[in-house]
């Protein structure tokens, strides 16, 4: 009889990190859920330290998201609506803090602080791309020439 359990082990994590290192955006996700239409999206996100994720929020009331660090170190920055830092969290595999929940409507950014950083994320589905109002207008967009400087500023918070 075949084991019906979906195992997540070192081989999958190593492969996901390798894909992130090779990707132009320097990140890669692995969906644990089977369809983007499912009521709960569950995924692994692999990030490299030079990836930039524009501050954003998830405005739908059901879209609180929880992140659990699996490998590496992850900095999370929360912002108020004007772009001022409202709080930070440092998640480190095996460290003092390993998980965080971000309420819907809170602008936030993620910063990989170690190569091979991977976190598990869960939030309500179905998946839908960010709407324009969910992307922070006060922060550079991904690919903007100002993005590397913004990433450097965020890293200095940790």
C-alpha positions, 0 to 999 in steps of 0.5 A: 500500500502506498503511503497517502501522506505528503512528506516534506523533507530535506530533498524537497527543501534543497531543491526549492532553495536551488530553484530560488537561487536560479530564478530571476526574482531569487525566490520560488514557492511550492504549493502544498494545496492542490488548487488555487481555488481551495479555501486554504492556501498552504505553501512553502516560500524559498527566498534568497537575501537579494530578493525584493518583495514590495510592501503589500497587504491583503485587504480581505477580512479572511486573508490574515496570513501565518508564516512559520520559518522552516530554514534560515532567517526571515525579517518581517516589517509591518508598516502603517498606511503612510509607510512608517515602520510599525513593527518588526519580527525576526523569525529564525529556524530553531530560534526564539520566534518561529512564527508570526500572524499578519492581520489582513489590512496590515502592510508588510514586507519580508526580508530574507536574512540568510541564503536558503531561507524557507518559510511555510505560509497559510492564508485563506483562499482562493488565491488572487493576485494583489489588487493595486490598492494592496501594493504600497504606493509609498514603496518602490515596485519590484524591478524599480531602480530604487528597489535595491536601496529600499531592500538595504534599508529594510535589512538594516532593521535587523 
